Amino acid sequence: MTAALMEVPKTVFERNWTDMNAAEQRAFFSKNGFLVIPDVFSPEQVITMLDDIEQLDLENKKIDMCEAFCLAPSFADMVDSPKITSVVTNLIGSKIACIKGCYVAKKSKEENLMPHRTALHVDYGILEREGDYRASSALWVNVICYLTGMSLRHAPLAIIPGSHNYYHLAPESDMESLKDEAVTVMIKAGDAVVFLHNTIHAGGSNVSGRTQHILFCAYRPTWARPVGPVAKWPKEFVESSPPSRKRLIVDLSTGSLQSEIPPFIVKHTPTPLLKKAAEFLLTLSKAVKSDFLSSWGNRFWTTYRRKDQESRVID
Ligand SMILES: O=C(O)CCC(=O)C(=O)O
């Protein structure tokens, strides 16, 4: 007996994504848990990427999908693409890190199959491997750029708008009971979709006869430190990156607030003095309207809170 295929949601979500200002994008994202970023790559850029895929035979290489992302020269532009980073910083704050880049070739299944999809799921709380806690951050977003335009048969994306607020659901549970809430979001070649780590979604199955090419980059705010060590971007990829990209892909195991007070200050400053320093810097930063002092004040405050908590545990 063959298992029943999961239906593609009948409702196709329609919206003009090009006319939204930053405030509207934030409002839409906080209500729905996703947003489409139009025209991330021009048709010419998409052609270059597809050429890279062909030249490197990436579609058929049996390699890790993050390794594949780093092989094609044209993919790297996605990491610090201004079209993406401007939206992501608008949504999750100005300081971000790019924790992952992947390339996936979704090959076509038999063309006589009816359109269908994979299972509804979230990307948080399910993917952590021992020693690679990239997906464990308190907040992160997945940005998926499609290099081939979707159709009903060419793996359309299913999303449940607003499902990032379904706090009663455990990440690994069966979410198919919610399928009637799902909508189909058709994405054009060169457009991207950004969704939260806990927005319920499902990739479509590809029954179109041609491969769907997909690039993924995941971003987190720099404060959202993962619970343990994470996989690093390959050394050569980091070293060959321009500064705008490099600053997004280094120091991925730490949170910015935790990492930036020199350790000797943390070690030798009594906890009450850390608190006083934080209060002084934060008060002064408000008086002189200085982001620099405010950032140092916050770092001292975080360090004070951590040391204070540690001392209570020991007591
Ligand atoms: O295949 C797709 O279009 C979406 C991929 C997906 O479901 C995921 O990133 O978890």
The ligand as an SDF file (V2000), in Angstrom:
LIG
                    3D

 10  9  0  0  0  0  0  0  0  0999 V2000
   12.0840   23.0170    0.3380 O   0  0  0  0  0  0  0  0  0  0  0  0
   11.6400   24.1310    0.6050 C   0  0  0  0  0  0  0  0  0  0  0  0
   11.1460   24.8750   -0.2360 O   0  0  0  0  0  0  0  0  0  0  0  0
   11.6630   24.6020    2.0310 C   0  0  0  0  0  0  0  0  0  0  0  0
   12.7000   23.9540    2.8420 C   0  0  0  0  0  0  0  0  0  0  0  0
   12.3050   23.6520    4.2460 C   0  0  0  0  0  0  0  0  0  0  0  0
   11.2780   23.1430    4.4990 O   0  0  0  0  0  0  0  0  0  0  0  0
   13.2040   23.9680    5.3550 C   0  0  0  0  0  0  0  0  0  0  0  0
   14.1420   24.7240    5.2010 O   0  0  0  0  0  0  0  0  0  0  0  0
   12.9740   23.4870    6.4570 O   0  0  0  0  0  0  0  0  0  0  0  0
  1  2  2  0
  2  3  1  0
  2  4  1  0
  4  5  1  0
  5  6  1  0
  6  7  2  0
  6  8  1  0
  8  9  2  0
  8 10  1  0
M  END
$$$$
